[in-house]
Amino acid sequence: MKEHIVKGFRFETYKAPELSVFDRLLEIFTDLLTHTSGDFDEAIDWLRMLDEEYQLTTPEYTIDDFIEDLKKKGYIREEINPDGGGNGIKLSSKMEQNIRKQALNQIFGNLAKSGTGNHKTKKSGSGEDTTGEFRNYNFGDAVEKISITESLKNAQINNGIGDFHLTENDLIVEDSVHQSQMSTVLMIDISHSMILYGEDRITPAKKVAMALAELITTRYPKDTLDIIVFGDDAWPVKIKELPYLQVGPYHTNTVAGLQLAMDILRRKRNTNKQIFMITDGKPSCVREPDGTYYMNSYGLDDYVVQKCYNMAAQARRLHIPITTFMIAQDPYLQHFVSEFTEANQGKAFYTGLNGLGQMIFEDYEANRKKKIR
């Protein structure tokens, strides 16, 4: 007797998988590392304090067990201090990437179920996403883009059924959306005001930078992202350095940051280029040709401000839009940003810290420089 197998579906209430103690601690610890600029010992001290208050661990799994698992799983490594002060704990590249991934999930979580791709423009051309429309074949079009059905239909119309033959003039291709590449420079203000008045503004800025870096390297691998910081001067930082960024006793040399950003973008071959600038303070410093610094922290200095406007206009001539994310609500600073934006024909957002990441994501995705020059 044959057994009959009934195939079908059985639906059950979805139950989210429970995180292990290690995974729960790792999520909290990763966030603490961002706040402590990658200081392992300080982050562990904070984790122990949180454990005492919220009972994050169990008698079977302690913070010390967590540290041992971090070592076994390759998140941290022990290094001998050159000054003879014993061994020190360093973050591994795996942990650095984990920090970036967590920043991406926290800020750009709505990307989880969206497909991969590149920046779409309104101009048709070679790309992966089709428009649903057809056009005549042009030399250089990919063979796999040729629509056999539409081409055969076209050949019958052009040549008749009795004397059927297919020529290049009969070929029809399915049109696709041109996918452009973007070169972005992200400028982060690390002047003293980024931690002034007891408000931590540098940590959200770092999180945004790490999330944007992870987004571009995973979803838009053909794009480029350079990150620079600016205080009295400006200099580039590598993606792996982002968790360790700290604010210094600096003034705000916005001009130096813009000069470096434009120098970087001049060397990029991509047609589409843009600058994102995260700042909370007014420009207060410029470096003179003789190497000295002109500084003025009181109000908006006309000399410094005019140099900023000149840089904005120069970027405009180079077709480089600047999007400024201003983490300040002072009316006179907003007026400066408005004038700066007008000189560049760019864009400005006057935002608090909570919506910063989402704003930058949306602006990046919009890819406002859509026209291929």
N, C-alpha and C positions, 0 to 999 in steps of 0.2 A: 504494500500500500504506500503510495507516494504521499509525502507530507506537503501540504500546501502552505506556502509562505506568503503572508500578507504584508505587502510593502506600504508604508505610509509615513506620516510625520506625527510626532508626539510633542506637544507644546507644554513647556513648564515655565513657571515664574523664574525670571532671570535672577540669579544670585551673584552679586559682585564678588570676585575672589578676595578672600581676606589676606591682607598683607602680613608677612611674617614680622616678628619683632625687628629683625635686621633691616628689612625693607622700610619699615616705619621710621626707624632711627636714621637710616640713610637719607630719607627725604628731608627730615628736619636738620640733620647735620650738614647736608649740602647747602641748605639755605643759610645756615649759620656761617659757613665758610665764606659765602659772598659778603656777609655783613662784617666779618673780621678780616677781610682782604686776604684770605687764604692762610690765616694763622691757625694752624692745627690745634695747638695747645689751648688757645683762647676759645676756639670753637668747642673743644671737648669740655672745658670748664663750664661754658654756657649749657651744654647738653646735660651735664651732671646736675646743674641747678634746675633745669627743666624737668629732669627725671625725678628729683626730690619733690617737686611741686605737683607733677601730673602723673607720676608712676608709669613712666614709659617702658620700663624694663620689668622683668619678672625675677623671682628668686633663681630660676634656672638659667636666665640669660641676662647678664649684667652689662654695664658699659665697657668693662674690661673685655668681656667676650666679644662685644661689638668691635672694639679696636683690633682684636686678634683676627676677626673675620675680615676687616678692612685690609689687613696685611695679606691674608690668604687669598683674597679675591683680587688683589692687585690694585686697590684704590690708593694705598699709601705705601711708602717705602722708607726704610731707615737709612740715613746717611751719616757718615762720620763728620763731625764739625771740624773744620781745619784749625780752629783756635784751641782745640783740645778740650772743649767743653762737653765731651760725651757725644752720644748719638742724638741726632735730631730726626724728626719725622717730616717728610716731604710728600706733597701730593704728587701722584703719578699722572701721566697723560690721560689715563682712563678716568680718573676722578675729575680732571679739568674738563673733559668732554661731558661727563655726567652733570657737571654744574651748568654747562651751556645747554644741555638737553632739558634740564629742569627749568631753566629760565625760559626756554622756548615753549614748554608746556604751560607754564604759568601765564605767560604773556600772550602767546599766540595759540592758545589751546584749540581755537576753532579751526585750525588747520588739519586736525587729526584725520578727518574723513574726506578732505579735498584731494583731488588728484594732483599728480605732478605735472609740471609743464614749465613754460617760460612766459615772459611778459608778452601779452598779445597787443598788437596794434590794429588799426583799422585798415592797414594796407595789406592786400593779399600778396602771397608769395609762397616760398617753401616753408613748410611747417608740418606739425603733426596733427593739429586740429583742423578738421574740414569745415567749410562754411555751409555745405549742403547745396552749393551752386556749381555749375559747370562752365568751363571756358575752353577755347581752342588750345591745342597743344603748342607750346613754345619750345624751341631747341634748349635743351638743358633740363627740362622737367623730368622728374624721376619716373622710370617706367612703371613702377608699381602704382603711380597716381593715375594712370590711364584707365578710364572707365570703358571696359570692353563692350558693355551693352549699349552705352550712348554712342561709342565710336562706330559699332556695326549699324546702328540705326542711322547715323549720319551718312555712312557710306551708301546705304540703300537710297536715301533721299538724294544724294549728290549724283550717284551713278546708275541707279535703277537696279531692279532685281535680276533682270535678264543678263546684264553684263556686269555682274557684281565684281568689284575689286576694291581693296582698301589702300588708301594712300595716306601720307603724312598729313595732308590737308583735312582728312576725315577724322583724325584723332581728337578725342575729347578727354580732358582731365578734370578730376574733381578738385575744385579750388580749395585752398587751405589758407589759414590765417598766418601771416608772417609773424615769426617769433623773434623778438629783438633781444639783444643782450644789453645789460646795464652795468656801468661802473659807478660805484657809490663810495664816497668818502664820508665816514661818520666822525664828526668832531665832538669831543667831550670836554667840557669845562672842568678843570680840576683846581680852580682857584679856591682860596680859603673860604669864600662865601658859600661853597657847596656843602659846608658843614656848619655854617654860621647860625646863631640863634637856636642851637640845639636840634636843628632839623637835618636829618641825614638825607641829602639829595644825591650823593655820589652812588649809593647802592642801587637805587632804581635806574640810574644812568648806566651803571655797569650791567645790570640785568638786561636792559634793552639792547646794549651792544652785544652781549653774549647770545641773546635770543636771535638777533638779526644775523649774527655770524653763523649760527647753527642753521637758520632758515635758508640762507643763501647757499651754504656749502652742501646742504642736503637736497633742497628743492630746486635751486637755480644754480647748478654747478658751473654753468658757462658765464655767470655774472662774476664780477669781482667786488670785493669789499676791502677797503683800507680803513683802518681806525687810527685816528690821531688824537692826542690830548693837548690841551693848551692852558698855560698859566702865564708866567713871565715870557716864556718861549713856547714853541710847539714842536712836538716830535712824534714819530709813528710808534705804535705799539703793536705787538703781535697778538693774535687771537688768544694764544695760550697765556698771555700776560694779564688778560682782562680781570680774572678773579682777584688779582693782587693789587689792582690800582688803588691809590690812596690820594687824598687831597693834600696839597702842599701849602706852604705860606706864600702863595703866589698872588700877584695881581692878574688881571684878565687881558691878555694880549690877543684879542680877536683877530687882528690884522695878521699876526704871525700864523695863526691857525688857517686862515683863508689862503694865505700865500702858499703854505705847504700843501693844502688840499688841491689847489689849482695846479701846482707843480706835479703832483702825483697824477692827476687826471689828464694833463697834457700828454703824458707818456702812454696813455691807454688807447688802444685801437678802436674800442667800441664807440659807436656814434652817440649812444645815449649815456650821458654823464650827469651826476647830480651830487650835491652836498647836503648832508643832514647835519645840523648844528644843535646840540643840546647845551643850553646855558641858562644860568639863573641870575647873572649879574651884568652890570654895564661894562663896556670896554674901558679899561683904565690904564692901559700900558701900550706903548709901541717901542720898538727898537730902532734907534737912529742909525744912519749909514756908518757912523764912526764906532758903532758897537755899544754905545751907551744907551740907557733906557730913559724914556720920558714917562713919568708915572704921575697920575693924579686920581686919587680915590674919592674925591669930593665932587658929587654931581656928575654931570655929563660934560666932559672937556671937549670944547669945539675942535681942537686940533686932532684929538684921538678919534672923535666921531667922524670928522671929515675923511680921515684915512680909511675908516670902515666903509663909508659910502663909496669911496673910490674903488675899493676892492670889490664891492658888490657890483658896481658898474662894469668893472673889468671882467668879472665872471659872466655877466650878461653878454658881453661882446664875444666871449668864448662859447656861448650857448650852454652855460652850466647853471642850471637853476639851483638856488639855495633855499632849503626849507628850514626855517628856524623854529625850534621848540623852546619857547621861553617859559621857564619855571619861575615866574615872578609876576606880581599883579600891580606893581607900581605904575601909575599912569605915565610918568615921564619916561620910564623904560619901555613901556608899550609904544609910546610915540616914537622913540628911537627905532624900535624894531619895525614899526610901520614904515618909516622913512627908508630904512635899510632895505626892506622888502620891495618897496617901490623902485628903488634904484636898480635892483636886480631883476625885477619882474618875477620874483619867486613866490614863496608862500610862507605864512607864519601861523603858528598855533600858540595861543596863550593858555597854558595848561597847568594844572597841578601835577602831582606825581602819579596819582592813581591811573589816569588815562593815558599816560605817556607812551607806554608800549603799544597799545592798540592803535593810537594815532599814527605812530611811525610805521606800523605794519600796514595800515590802510593806505598811507601815502606811498609807501614802497610798492604795494600791489597795484595801485592806480597807474604808476609809471607815467607820470604826466608828460614826460618828453617823448611822446609817442611817434612823432613824425620822423621818419628815416630821412636824413639829410644826404 
